[in-house]
Structures are given as C-alpha cells and as structure tokens.
Amino acid sequence: MPRKSRQQHTPNDDQQWQQAWEQPDPMDTSRKAQLLGNIHHRLEGTRRKKKQLYFIGISAAAAILVAVFIKLPWAQQEIPVEAWTELTATDNIRKVQLEDGSELWLAPHSALRIYPDFKNRRNTQLTKGTVFFSIAKDTLHPFSIGVNNHQVTVLGTQFTINRLDSTDIQLTVKEGRVALDHAGGRNILTAGQQVYTRIGKAGATQTVGPLTADWWTQSEIRLFNISLESLIRCIETYYGVTLSHDRINPDMKVSLTWDMTLSLNENLKVVNTLTGANIH
C-alpha cells in the first residue's frame, strides 16, 4: 500500500476545519497547533503546484517562441561572406555549372561568390568583372545576384552583368525578365534591353541587339570596320585591364577575328600586326 504523503489531507481534517469555522469554541494549545499545521501543509502544497505549473508554462512558451523564431526566414543566421564559395577566372573564360542546373560564363579576371547552402538559397555576389548567367527556372527559389549596392533577381532567364567599378554596373538581358533594385528604385528589363547605373542609380533603358549580352561566350568574334579606339575600350572593359599604346589615329578602323580561345596577348599581337600599333 503506497505511503501517504505528508502534504495529503484526510476528510477528517476538512471536517475539523469546517467545524472550527462554524463553531469557534475555545481550543487548547495542542489542538490549535495541530489545525494550524494542517493548514500550513495545504497552503505550501498549493503554492508548490502553482509554481511548478508557472515554470512549465514559461518553458513551453519559450520553446514555442524559439521554434517559431528559427523557422522565420529573416531570423536565419547569416553565413559570413568570407565562408561563401568563390569562383574565379584567370586569363580565359571559365564556364561553371551550378548544382541547380544554372550555367555561368566568367569573363577573364572575374570573380563570383556562391552561398554555401545554394540549393535552398540561390544567392550569389559578383565581386569583380563580367559574368553571363543562364539561370535554371525554379519558382520556389529565386536566383539573386548582389553587386555593389544593387540586387538583381530572376526566376529563369539569360543575362550579363558587368561590374564597372565599386559603384556602378551594366546589365544586359538576352532572354526572360530581370528585376534590378538600385538606389533609385526598381527597373524591370526584358529580352534585348540594357541599362547602366550612374552613381548607384539606373539610367534610361536601351534596346540592344541579341548578341550584346553574350557575344564574348562564343569561340570567335568577327569584328567589321571597328575603330581602333573603340576596340581598345572594348578590350579594356571585357578583360578588366588598362592597355598602354602609342598615339592612336582616331580615323583608323580595322576588321579582324578575335579568337576567344587565345590569350589577350596573343590576340593583341594580331591587332598590332594589322594596324602597326604598339598595344600592350
């Protein structure tokens, strides 16, 4: 038979308390001590039960709040950018296929960072140069590219971002729709459109040819009657370099094939041979 707790009371105790309340007759000292002791035990037991229920309730509420907080998207702990996977290209184009099926072409001397949990959060950061993106469609996981203080967001499309400097970019869309968020608001670009930012804000949207976005991903580029000055500017922008040369005749134009499989120096030798210039 289980032992009765010292805090338990019997019906006789209740009857004695009721009787003491209804018939407050004089009682001897030992009787008063007994009744006061029973009352004390009951009060202490009630306090302990309330205290236990209070802490249980607080603990349960805290556990629920923690679980909800962890599931909220904005409450997820950010992984430092230094821990992201970095993709770089040296002197030649680098093609990369991501785990979601998207394909990237990094222009020479370009760099892009990929978020560690890319499968669930398709975030990237363009830190240098030019990248052509061919994004696999995934309506549940938008693909975003951070560059300077701009944000480019897509679901499935093809476009090129050129990081011009630490502030501005050039965005050219080949297919689909792309959202560009910048200091001046948001621009939506569609296929065949291009925009530059100036001091962090997007300028007027321009209409461009279909090859403007990814001409440099081809193995060869045929250039017809292009001015030497324009050619040098294109080379410097694409390769992210500053070229040295003698004085250039502003009227000089040239037609040639630029072999994207060759190094910059090898292609410059061809240009110098055709023009007699000394570009290096």
Residue, then its C-alpha position, 0 to 999 in steps of 0.5 A: m500500500p503506497r505511503k501517504s504523503r505528508q502534504q495529503h489531507t484526510p476528510n477528517d481534517d476538512q471536517q475539523w476545519q469546517q467545524a472550527w469555522e462554524q463553531p469557534d469554541p475555545m481550543d487548547t494549545s495542542r489542538k490549535a497547533q495541530l489545525l494550524g499545521n494542517i493548514h500550513h501543509r495545504l497552503e505550501g502544497t498549493r503554492r508548490k503546484k502553482k509554481q511548478l505549473y508557472f515554470i512549465g508554462i514559461s518553458a513551453a512558451a519559450a520553446i514555442l517562441v524559439a521554434v517559431f523564431i528559427k523557422l522565420p526566414w529573416a531570423q536565419q543566421e547569416i553565413p559570413v561572406e568570407a565562408w561563401t564559395e568563390l569562383t574565379a577566372t584567370d586569363n580565359i573564360r571559365k564556364v561553371q555549372l551550378e548544382d541547380g542546373s544554372e550555367l555561368w560564363l566568367a569573363p577573364h579576371s572575374a570573380l563570383r561568390i556562391y552561398p554555401d547552402f545554394k540549393n535552398r538559397r540561390n544567392t550569389q555576389l559578383t565581386k569583380g568583372t563580367v559574368f553571363f548567367s543562364i539561370a535554371k527556372d525554379t519558382l520556389h527559389p529565386f536566383s539573386i545576384g548582389v553587386n555593389n549596392h544593387q540586387v538583381t533577381v530572376l526566376g529563369t532567364q539569360f543575362t550579363i552583368n558587368r561590374l564597372d567599378s565599386t559603384d556602378i554596373q551594366l546589365t544586359v538581358k538576352e532572354g526572360r525578365v530581370a528585376l534590378d533594385h538600385a538606389g533609385g528604385r526598381n527597373i524591370l528589363t526584358a529580352g534585348q534591353q540594357v541599362y547602366t547605373r550612374i552613381g548607384k542609380a539606373g539610367a534610361t533603358q536601351t534596346v540592344g541587339p541579341l548578341t550584346a549580352d553574350w557575344w564574348t561566350q562564343s569561340e570567335i568574334r568577327l569584328f567589321n570596320i571597328s575603330l581602333e579606339s573603340l576596340i581598345r575600350c572594348i578590350e579594356t572593359y571585357y578583360g578588366v585591364t588598362l592597355s598602354h599604346d602609342r598615339i592612336n589615329p582616331d580615323m583608323k578602323v580595322s576588321l579582324t577575328w578575335d579568337m576567344t580561345l587565345s590569350l589577350n596577348e596573343n590576340l593583341k599581337v594580331v591587332n598590332t600586326l594589322t594596324g602597326a600599333n604598339i598595344h600592350 
